[in-house]
Amino acid sequence: MNKKNILNGSCGCGNVKYKIDDKPLFTQACHCNDCKKSTGSSFVIHTMVLENDLKISGDIASIELPTGSGKGVNAYFCIICRVYVFCKYNISKGRVAIRTQTLEKTIEPQAHIFVKDKDPWIEITNKEICHDKMYDREKTWSKESLERIK
């Protein structure tokens, strides 16, 4: 990947900065009740990357939060502004979920998950990428991304 394709992001105050050295694996919007509660919003958008591709500078802390799988997630945030920057789902070893809106250039979701819990005023126009619960990764992610996580 050449330098012009590196993705950069930061927290709200700029204390935490990060770069992603390789192409993201997948981007999804989650409408589950756990994500809505942890963000205080109608959904969260996560961009999955390999943990080794994420380079972080600045001071972060983390907190463990519940997930629908029961395995939990560690959410990492800036110690100054408290903006959540990324998460490590205990079920997804070696991968990190970047809070997509912390990127300098955001990425459109390739899937919407847990739309059964979606707020009724949210309208998703592309129904083909909607999943009532979690999708089957083998059928949804690109072959390239699946190869990279093996």
N, CA, C and O atoms as a DFTB+ gen file, in Angstrom:
600 C
 N C O
     1  1       0.854      -1.181       0.000
     2  2       0.000       0.000       0.000
     3  2       0.892       1.234       0.000
     4  3       1.808       1.330       0.817
     5  1       0.642       2.172      -0.897
     6  2       1.494       3.347      -0.911
     7  2       1.005       4.390       0.084
     8  3      -0.116       4.309       0.586
     9  1       1.868       5.376       0.365
    10  2       1.592       6.360       1.416
    11  2       0.280       7.117       1.209
    12  3      -0.379       7.462       2.190
    13  1      -0.111       7.381      -0.020
    14  2      -1.330       8.164      -0.218
    15  2      -2.589       7.381       0.169
    16  3      -3.659       7.974       0.306
    17  1      -2.480       6.053       0.349
    18  2      -3.639       5.249       0.735
    19  2      -3.723       4.973       2.229
    20  3      -4.683       4.350       2.683
    21  1      -2.743       5.421       3.002
    22  2      -2.779       5.224       4.442
    23  2      -3.934       6.048       5.003
    24  3      -4.122       7.206       4.632
    25  1      -4.698       5.439       5.893
    26  2      -5.807       6.134       6.544
    27  2      -5.335       6.714       7.865
    28  3      -4.594       6.067       8.605
    29  1      -5.762       7.926       8.158
    30  2      -5.409       8.597       9.404
    31  2      -6.673       8.963      10.152
    32  3      -7.739       9.138       9.563
    33  1      -6.531       9.077      11.475
    34  2      -7.657       9.489      12.291
    35  2      -7.183      10.020      13.625
    36  3      -5.991      10.009      13.931
    37  1      -8.145      10.490      14.420
    38  2      -7.808      11.043      15.732
    39  2      -9.047      11.117      16.602
    40  3     -10.173      10.929      16.142
    41  1      -8.806      11.396      17.869
    42  2      -9.900      11.655      18.802
    43  2     -10.380      13.089      18.598
    44  3      -9.916      13.774      17.687
    45  1     -11.298      13.544      19.431
    46  2     -11.859      14.886      19.290
    47  2     -10.890      16.011      19.582
    48  3     -10.949      17.057      18.935
    49  1      -9.990      15.819      20.552
    50  2      -9.073      16.897      20.934
    51  2      -7.724      16.799      20.242
    52  3      -6.927      17.735      20.319
    53  1      -7.449      15.688      19.567
    54  2      -6.193      15.518      18.852
    55  2      -5.081      14.883      19.666
    56  3      -3.991      14.668      19.135
    57  1      -5.316      14.574      20.945
    58  2      -4.307      13.905      21.771
    59  2      -3.965      12.529      21.214
    60  3      -2.796      12.146      21.191
    61  1      -4.972      11.780      20.766
    62  2      -4.758      10.449      20.200
    63  2      -4.844      10.567      18.684
    64  3      -5.841      11.034      18.133
    65  1      -3.787      10.138      18.033
    66  2      -3.753      10.104      16.576
    67  2      -3.414       8.675      16.177
    68  3      -2.740       7.954      16.913
    69  1      -3.890       8.276      15.007
    70  2      -3.566       6.931      14.546
    71  2      -3.481       6.906      13.027
    72  3      -3.988       7.783      12.328
    73  1      -2.815       5.857      12.552
    74  2      -2.798       5.595      11.115
    75  2      -2.991       4.096      10.921
    76  3      -2.622       3.277      11.763
    77  1      -3.575       3.780       9.793
    78  2      -3.809       2.392       9.402
    79  2      -2.956       2.151       8.172
    80  3      -3.135       2.805       7.144
    81  1      -2.016       1.197       8.281
    82  2      -1.021       0.980       7.243
    83  2      -1.474       0.142       6.061
    84  3      -0.760       0.063       5.061
    85  1      -2.626      -0.479       6.143
    86  2      -3.082      -1.318       5.036
    87  2      -4.587      -1.151       4.875
    88  3      -5.257      -0.576       5.733
    89  1      -5.096      -1.650       3.785
    90  2      -6.510      -1.512       3.462
    91  2      -7.382      -2.136       4.568
    92  3      -7.063      -3.220       5.057
    93  1      -8.466      -1.473       4.965
    94  2      -9.374      -2.065       5.951
    95  2      -9.963      -3.379       5.459
    96  3     -10.046      -3.629       4.256
    97  1     -10.367      -4.208       6.402
    98  2     -10.976      -5.493       6.084
    99  2     -12.442      -5.355       5.705
   100  3     -12.899      -5.959       4.735
   101  1     -13.192      -4.544       6.485
   102  2     -14.641      -4.444       6.286
   103  2     -15.165      -3.291       7.132
   104  3     -14.612      -2.989       8.189
   105  1     -16.229      -2.651       6.668
   106  2     -16.884      -1.580       7.424
   107  2     -18.359      -1.918       7.575
   108  3     -19.033      -2.272       6.608
   109  1     -18.850      -1.800       8.814
   110  2     -20.249      -2.134       9.084
   111  2     -20.860      -1.151      10.082
   112  3     -20.177      -0.605      10.948
   113  1     -22.150      -0.947       9.932
   114  2     -22.924      -0.164      10.894
   115  2     -23.695      -1.147      11.764
   116  3     -24.368      -2.043      11.256
   117  1     -23.592      -0.973      13.067
   118  2     -24.280      -1.873      13.996
   119  2     -25.389      -1.105      14.715
   120  3     -25.166      -0.035      15.281
   121  1     -26.575      -1.679      14.675
   122  2     -27.758      -1.066      15.285
   123  2     -28.179      -1.795      16.555
   124  3     -29.289      -1.579      17.040
   125  1     -27.313      -2.664      17.114
   126  2     -27.693      -3.431      18.308
   127  2     -27.849      -2.501      19.509
   128  3     -27.311      -1.394      19.531
   129  1     -28.579      -2.963      20.484
   130  2     -28.843      -2.145      21.663
   131  2     -27.586      -1.849      22.466
   132  3     -27.481      -0.776      23.062
   133  1     -26.619      -2.782      22.499
   134  2     -25.364      -2.527      23.208
   135  2     -24.597      -1.379      22.564
   136  3     -24.108      -0.495      23.268
   137  1     -24.483      -1.377      21.233
   138  2     -23.771      -0.304      20.528
   139  2     -24.497       1.033      20.690
   140  3     -23.864       2.072      20.875
   141  1     -25.819       0.996      20.620
   142  2     -26.578       2.235      20.781
   143  2     -26.353       2.823      22.171
   144  3     -26.203       4.036      22.323
   145  1     -26.332       1.975      23.160
   146  2     -26.128       2.453      24.525
   147  2     -24.711       2.994      24.711
   148  3     -24.529       4.049      25.318
   149  1     -23.696       2.274      24.188
   150  2     -22.308       2.712      24.403
   151  2     -21.968       3.986      23.641
   152  3     -21.071       4.723      24.050
   153  1     -22.668       4.260      22.538
   154  2     -22.394       5.476      21.769
   155  2     -23.349       6.612      22.097
   156  3     -23.057       7.774      21.812
   157  1     -24.494       6.282      22.696
   158  2     -25.504       7.308      22.921
   159  2     -26.123       7.766      21.615
   160  3     -26.617       8.889      21.518
   161  1     -26.098       6.895      20.603
   162  2     -26.579       7.239      19.277
   163  2     -27.400       6.086      18.716
   164  3     -27.566       5.059      19.374
   165  1     -27.908       6.252      17.512
   166  2     -28.761       5.232      16.906
   167  2     -27.996       4.041      16.361
   168  3     -28.577       2.971      16.179
   169  1     -26.709       4.199      16.096
   170  2     -25.879       3.091      15.625
   171  2     -24.426       3.527      15.684
   172  3     -24.124       4.704      15.884
   173  1     -23.532       2.566      15.507
   174  2     -22.105       2.853      15.422
   175  2     -21.608       2.287      14.091
   176  3     -22.117       1.280      13.600
   177  1     -20.609       2.951      13.523
   178  2     -19.976       2.426      12.311
   179  2     -18.551       2.037      12.681
   180  3     -17.775       2.855      13.173
   181  1     -18.228       0.784      12.438
   182  2     -16.895       0.256      12.719
   183  2     -16.214      -0.164      11.427
   184  3     -16.833      -0.750      10.539
   185  1     -14.932       0.148      11.342
   186  2     -14.093      -0.311      10.249
   187  2     -13.084      -1.282      10.830
   188  3     -12.266      -0.915      11.674
   189  1     -13.149      -2.531      10.370
   190  2     -12.263      -3.561      10.873
   191  2     -10.925      -3.527      10.150
   192  3     -10.855      -3.457       8.923
   193  1      -9.856      -3.579      10.957
   194  2      -8.497      -3.623      10.432
   195  2      -7.714      -4.668      11.221
   196  3      -8.106      -5.052      12.323
   197  1      -6.614      -5.119      10.648
   198  2      -5.731      -6.002      11.392
   199  2      -5.034      -5.183      12.477
   200  3      -4.605      -4.054      12.238
   201  1      -4.930      -5.755      13.649
   202  2      -4.333      -5.046      14.783
   203  2      -2.917      -4.566      14.462
   204  3      -2.535      -3.471      14.874
   205  1      -2.139      -5.359      13.739
   206  2      -0.764      -4.978      13.395
   207  2      -0.699      -3.801      12.427
   208  3       0.350      -3.170      12.305
   209  1      -1.796      -3.492      11.737
   210  2      -1.824      -2.375      10.798
   211  2      -2.149      -1.038      11.466
   212  3      -2.059       0.011      10.828
   213  1      -2.521      -1.071      12.734
   214  2      -2.918       0.135      13.456
   215  2      -1.744       0.672      14.265
   216  3      -1.178      -0.039      15.095
   217  1      -1.382       1.921      14.022
   218  2      -0.307       2.592      14.759
   219  2      -0.928       3.774      15.499
   220  3      -1.546       4.644      14.885
   221  1      -0.761       3.798      16.821
   222  2      -1.419       4.795      17.668
   223  2      -0.373       5.625      18.404
   224  3       0.648       5.106      18.854
   225  1      -0.647       6.922      18.518
   226  2       0.145       7.789      19.391
   227  2      -0.824       8.550      20.285
   228  3      -1.949       8.843      19.880
   229  1      -0.394       8.868      21.487
   230  2      -1.240       9.571      22.441
   231  2      -1.654       8.647      23.561
   232  3      -1.430       7.438      23.500
   233  1      -2.255       9.218      24.578
   234  2      -2.609       8.482      25.784
   235  2      -4.051       7.977      25.717
   236  3      -4.993       8.754      25.559
   237  1      -4.198       6.648      25.842
   238  2      -5.513       6.034      25.801
   239  2      -5.759       5.222      27.064
   240  3      -4.825       4.822      27.761
   241  1      -7.006       4.993      27.336
   242  2      -7.440       4.090      28.406
   243  2      -8.512       3.205      27.804
   244  3      -8.952       3.438      26.678
   245  1      -8.937       2.191      28.543
   246  2      -9.987       1.316      28.011
   247  2     -10.946       0.907      29.112
   248  3     -10.661       1.014      30.305
   249  1     -12.091       0.437      28.657
   250  2     -13.111      -0.086      29.549
   251  2     -13.743      -1.287      28.856
   252  3     -13.924      -1.283      27.638
   253  1     -14.079      -2.318      29.633
   254  2     -14.740      -3.481      29.051
   255  2     -16.249      -3.254      29.086
   256  3     -16.814      -2.856      30.105
   257  1     -16.882      -3.517      27.951
   258  2     -18.323      -3.337      27.799
   259  2     -18.951      -4.655      27.358
   260  3     -18.262      -5.507      26.797
   261  1     -20.259      -4.835      27.604
   262  2     -20.924      -6.076      27.192
   263  2     -21.206      -6.097      25.693
   264  3     -21.299      -5.056      25.042
   265  1     -21.339      -7.314      25.167
   266  2     -21.743      -7.513      23.773
   267  2     -22.808      -8.595      23.738
   268  3     -22.972      -9.355      24.693
   269  1     -23.527      -8.654      22.631
   270  2     -24.568      -9.659      22.461
   271  2     -24.038     -11.079      22.517
   272  3     -24.759     -11.995      22.912
   273  1     -22.777     -11.274      22.124
   274  2     -22.189     -12.622      22.149
   275  2     -21.865     -13.068      23.571
   276  3     -21.666     -14.256      23.824
   277  1     -21.812     -12.114      24.497
   278  2     -21.425     -12.432      25.867
   279  2     -19.919     -12.431      26.074
   280  3     -19.455     -12.596      27.202
   281  1     -19.141     -12.247      25.000
   282  2     -17.673     -12.284      25.088
   283  2     -17.072     -10.940      25.501
   284  3     -15.949     -10.902      26.004
   285  1     -17.795      -9.840      25.299
   286  2     -17.320      -8.523      25.709
   287  2     -16.441      -7.843      24.681
   288  3     -15.989      -8.451      23.711
   289  1     -16.214      -6.575      24.921
   290  2     -15.384      -5.736      24.060
   291  2     -14.626      -4.759      24.951
   292  3     -15.163      -4.267      25.944
   293  1     -13.389      -4.484      24.594
   294  2     -12.623      -3.432      25.257
   295  2     -12.641      -2.217      24.349
   296  3     -12.123      -2.255      23.233
   297  1     -13.243      -1.135      24.835
   298  2     -13.328       0.107      24.077
   299  2     -12.207       1.028      24.550
   300  3     -12.047       1.261      25.748
   301  1     -11.426       1.552      23.591
   302  2     -10.282       2.404      23.898
   303  2     -10.621       3.854      23.556
   304  3     -11.187       4.145      22.502
   305  1     -10.262       4.754      24.471
   306  2     -10.642       6.153      24.322
   307  2      -9.514       7.070      24.771
   308  3      -8.621       6.660      25.512
   309  1      -9.565       8.308      24.316
   310  2      -8.618       9.345      24.707
   311  2      -8.813       9.663      26.183
   312  3      -9.948       9.796      26.640
   313  1      -7.721       9.788      26.937
   314  2      -7.851      10.082      28.372
   315  2      -8.238      11.531      28.625
   316  3      -8.636      11.875      29.738
   317  1      -8.129      12.385      27.613
   318  2      -8.476      13.802      27.792
   319  2      -9.926      14.067      27.378
   320  3     -10.731      14.490      28.207
   321  1     -10.270      13.827      26.114
   322  2     -11.619      14.149      25.623
   323  2     -12.595      12.979      25.742
   324  3     -13.800      13.163      25.569
   325  1     -12.089      11.775      26.036
   326  2     -12.897      10.570      26.248
   327  2     -13.605      10.051      24.995
   328  3     -14.533       9.249      25.103
   329  1     -13.186      10.492      23.822
   330  2     -13.757       9.983      22.582
   331  2     -13.248       8.558      22.359
   332  3     -12.044       8.304      22.405
   333  1     -14.186       7.625      22.115
   334  2     -13.829       6.253      21.794
   335  2     -13.236       6.225      20.390
   336  3     -13.840       6.719      19.438
   337  1     -12.045       5.639      20.275
   338  2     -11.336       5.624      19.000
   339  2     -11.395       4.246      18.343
   340  3     -11.569       4.145      17.129
   341  1     -11.251       3.191      19.136
   342  2     -11.309       1.846      18.581
   343  2     -11.725       0.856      19.659
   344  3     -11.734       1.172      20.849
   345  1     -12.067      -0.336      19.220
   346  2     -12.485      -1.410      20.115
   347  2     -11.766      -2.690      19.747
   348  3     -11.404      -2.906      18.590
   349  1     -11.565      -3.528      20.737
   350  2     -11.058      -4.885      20.519
   351  2     -12.122      -5.837      21.050
   352  3     -12.312      -5.973      22.259
   353  1     -12.807      -6.491      20.123
   354  2     -13.809      -7.481      20.505
   355  2     -13.094      -8.757      20.909
   356  3     -12.255      -9.262      20.163
   357  1     -13.415      -9.282      22.077
   358  2     -12.748     -10.480      22.582
   359  2     -12.962     -11.687      21.680
   360  3     -12.197     -12.649      21.744
   361  1     -13.974     -11.650      20.854
   362  2     -14.278     -12.741      19.932
   363  2     -13.458     -12.643      18.642
   364  3     -13.424     -13.597      17.866
   365  1     -12.797     -11.504      18.402
   366  2     -12.085     -11.246      17.129
   367  2     -10.607     -11.005      17.381
   368  3     -10.141      -9.870      17.285
   369  1      -9.881     -12.029      17.693
   370  2      -8.446     -11.902      17.980
   371  2      -7.680     -11.429      16.745
   372  3      -7.915     -11.896      15.630
   373  1      -6.754     -10.487      16.973
   374  2      -5.908      -9.988      15.894
   375  2      -6.533      -8.894      15.050
   376  3      -5.907      -8.379      14.124
   377  1      -7.781      -8.538      15.378
   378  2      -8.477      -7.488      14.622
   379  2      -8.940      -6.387      15.575
   380  3      -9.192      -6.623      16.756
   381  1      -9.042      -5.198      15.034
   382  2      -9.474      -4.028      15.784
   383  2     -10.607      -3.371      15.009
   384  3     -10.590      -3.343      13.778
   385  1     -11.588      -2.846      15.726
   386  2     -12.705      -2.127      15.112
   387  2     -12.525      -0.630      15.373
   388  3     -12.719      -0.149      16.490
   389  1     -12.154       0.084      14.328
   390  2     -11.983       1.539      14.415
   391  2     -13.359       2.187      14.405
   392  3     -14.221       1.790      13.621
   393  1     -13.577       3.169      15.254
   394  2     -14.798       3.962      15.157
   395  2     -14.642       4.815      13.895
   396  3     -13.884       5.785      13.882
   397  1     -15.348       4.454      12.867
   398  2     -15.144       4.991      11.527
   399  2     -15.217       6.511      11.488
   400  3     -14.492       7.135      10.713
   401  1     -16.058       7.114      12.288
   402  2     -16.203       8.568      12.244
   403  2     -14.990       9.293      12.823
   404  3     -14.919      10.519      12.737
   405  1     -14.024       8.560      13.416
   406  2     -12.788       9.197      13.875
   407  2     -11.743       9.266      12.758
   408  3     -10.689       9.878      12.934
   409  1     -12.028       8.645      11.614
   410  2     -11.134       8.731      10.459
   411  2     -11.236      10.114       9.814
   412  3     -12.286      10.754       9.867
   413  1     -10.142      10.568       9.208
   414  2     -10.192      11.829       8.465
   415  2     -11.141      11.740       7.282
   416  3     -11.853      12.695       6.971
   417  1     -11.146      10.579       6.621
   418  2     -12.066      10.325       5.510
   419  2     -12.873       9.095       5.885
   420  3     -12.336       7.990       5.954
   421  1     -14.150       9.284       6.127
   422  2     -14.973       8.156       6.563
   423  2     -15.250       7.201       5.407
   424  3     -15.084       7.533       4.233
   425  1     -15.674       6.014       5.788
   426  2     -15.918       4.937       4.836
   427  2     -17.380       4.528       4.937
   428  3     -17.915       4.380       6.036
   429  1     -18.017       4.347       3.800
   430  2     -19.417       3.929       3.778
   431  2     -19.537       2.472       4.225
   432  3     -18.736       1.635       3.809
   433  1     -20.521       2.158       5.063
   434  2     -20.696       0.772       5.521
   435  2     -20.997      -0.180       4.367
   436  3     -21.726       0.153       3.432
   437  1     -20.415      -1.369       4.461
   438  2     -20.676      -2.436       3.505
   439  2     -21.803      -3.338       3.995
   440  3     -22.327      -4.159       3.242
   441  1     -22.171      -3.176       5.271
   442  2     -23.267      -3.950       5.855
   443  2     -23.864      -3.168       7.017
   444  3     -23.183      -2.384       7.677
   445  1     -25.141      -3.397       7.248
   446  2     -25.830      -2.918       8.453
   447  2     -26.259      -4.167       9.201
   448  3     -26.951      -5.022       8.647
   449  1     -25.844      -4.276      10.474
   450  2     -26.177      -5.465      11.252
   451  2     -27.115      -5.117      12.397
   452  3     -27.185      -3.969      12.835
   453  1     -27.827      -6.116      12.868
   454  2     -28.824      -5.994      13.924
   455  2     -29.869      -4.932      13.583
   456  3     -30.280      -4.142      14.433
   457  1     -30.289      -4.935      12.309
   458  2     -31.318      -3.976      11.901
   459  2     -32.660      -4.277      12.565
   460  3     -33.559      -3.436      12.535
   461  1     -32.814      -5.449      13.158
   462  2     -34.026      -5.756      13.927
   463  2     -34.157      -4.814      15.123
   464  3     -35.260      -4.594      15.622
   465  1     -33.030      -4.256      15.584
   466  2     -33.024      -3.319      16.711
   467  2     -32.919      -1.867      16.274
   468  3     -32.833      -0.973      17.116
   469  1     -32.926      -1.621      14.970
   470  2     -32.764      -0.281      14.408
   471  2     -33.872       0.644      14.896
   472  3     -35.025       0.233      15.028
   473  1     -33.514       1.888      15.160
   474  2     -34.514       2.887      15.517
   475  2     -35.462       3.083      14.335
   476  3     -35.014       3.131      13.190
   477  1     -36.752       3.197      14.594
   478  2     -37.741       3.202      13.503
   479  2     -37.628       4.378      12.539
   480  3     -38.106       4.278      11.409
   481  1     -37.020       5.473      12.939
   482  2     -36.904       6.619      12.043
   483  2     -35.665       6.551      11.144
   484  3     -35.484       7.405      10.275
   485  1     -34.822       5.551      11.346
   486  2     -33.646       5.366      10.487
   487  2     -34.089       4.583       9.254
   488  3     -34.638       3.487       9.372
   489  1     -33.850       5.146       8.080
   490  2     -34.202       4.476       6.817
   491  2     -32.917       4.128       6.074
   492  3     -32.118       5.009       5.755
   493  1     -32.724       2.856       5.804
   494  2     -31.563       2.391       5.047
   495  2     -32.054       2.085       3.641
   496  3     -32.919       1.231       3.451
   497  1     -31.500       2.783       2.661
   498  2     -32.015       2.636       1.301
   499  2     -31.550       1.346       0.623
   500  3     -32.300       0.761      -0.158
   501  1     -30.340       0.899       0.904
   502  2     -29.825      -0.324       0.277
   503  2     -30.147      -1.527       1.175
   504  3     -29.353      -1.892       2.042
   505  1     -31.286      -2.119       0.965
   506  2     -31.746      -3.248       1.791
   507  2     -30.887      -4.495       1.612
   508  3     -30.878      -5.367       2.481
   509  1     -30.163      -4.593       0.495
   510  2     -29.349      -5.784       0.219
   511  2     -28.199      -5.954       1.198
   512  3     -27.687      -7.062       1.351
   513  1     -27.776      -4.872       1.871
   514  2     -26.665      -4.987       2.810
   515  2     -27.156      -5.041       4.269
   516  3     -26.360      -4.920       5.200
   517  1     -28.448      -5.219       4.453
   518  2     -29.040      -5.269       5.796
   519  2     -29.141      -6.705       6.300
   520  3     -29.469      -7.623       5.549
   521  1     -28.853      -6.877       7.583
   522  2     -28.920      -8.183       8.234
   523  2     -29.651      -8.018       9.562
   524  3     -29.282      -7.166      10.371
   525  1     -30.684      -8.827       9.792
   526  2     -31.441      -8.737      11.043
   527  2     -30.553      -8.907      12.263
   528  3     -30.730      -8.227      13.274
   529  1     -29.590      -9.826      12.159
   530  2     -28.630     -10.056      13.234
   531  2     -27.238      -9.915      12.632
   532  3     -27.001      -9.028      11.812
   533  1     -26.331     -10.772      13.029
   534  2     -24.989     -10.762      12.464
   535  2     -24.996     -11.536      11.153
   536  3     -25.769     -12.481      10.994
   537  1     -24.155     -11.148      10.228
   538  2     -24.043     -11.811       8.941
   539  2     -23.087     -13.002       9.043
   540  3     -22.402     -13.186      10.049
   541  1     -23.060     -13.788       7.996
   542  2     -22.079     -14.858       7.843
   543  2     -20.863     -14.229       7.162
   544  3     -20.916     -13.886       5.981
   545  1     -19.775     -14.078       7.907
   546  2     -18.590     -13.400       7.393
   547  2     -18.072     -14.054       6.111
   548  3     -17.635     -13.355       5.196
   549  1     -18.117     -15.381       6.036
   550  2     -17.613     -16.091       4.857
   551  2     -18.382     -15.712       3.586
   552  3     -17.836     -15.786       2.485
   553  1     -19.631     -15.313       3.737
   554  2     -20.456     -14.942       2.585
   555  2     -20.475     -13.435       2.325
   556  3     -20.878     -12.999       1.246
   557  1     -20.041     -12.634       3.308
   558  2     -20.212     -11.184       3.225
   559  2     -18.906     -10.437       2.961
   560  3     -18.885      -9.482       2.184
   561  1     -17.837     -10.857       3.590
   562  2     -16.558     -10.179       3.400
   563  2     -15.950     -10.574       2.055
   564  3     -16.292     -11.613       1.491
   565  1     -15.056      -9.744       1.554
   566  2     -14.356     -10.064       0.309
   567  2     -13.401     -11.246       0.532
   568  3     -12.962     -11.497       1.655
   569  1     -13.091     -11.956      -0.536
   570  2     -12.142     -13.077      -0.444
   571  2     -10.783     -12.584       0.039
   572  3     -10.108     -13.262       0.814
   573  1     -10.390     -11.409      -0.420
   574  2      -9.106     -10.825      -0.017
   575  2      -9.067     -10.614       1.499
   576  3      -8.084     -10.975       2.146
   577  1     -10.120     -10.036       2.067
   578  2     -10.153      -9.799       3.523
   579  2     -10.168     -11.113       4.305
   580  3      -9.512     -11.232       5.340
   581  1     -10.912     -12.088       3.810
   582  2     -10.944     -13.390       4.478
   583  2      -9.562     -14.032       4.481
   584  3      -9.166     -14.634       5.480
   585  1      -8.831     -13.915       3.396
   586  2      -7.471     -14.468       3.329
   587  2      -6.552     -13.759       4.324
   588  3      -5.720     -14.400       4.967
   589  1      -6.698     -12.463       4.451
   590  2      -5.825     -11.684       5.340
   591  2      -6.018     -12.025       6.808
   592  3      -5.078     -11.881       7.590
   593  1      -7.198     -12.471       7.208
   594  2      -7.416     -12.779       8.627
   595  2      -7.018     -14.198       8.991
   596  3      -7.048     -14.563      10.166
   597  1      -6.647     -15.002       8.012
   598  2      -6.248     -16.383       8.302
   599  2      -4.830     -16.468       8.781
   600  3      -4.340     -17.560       9.068
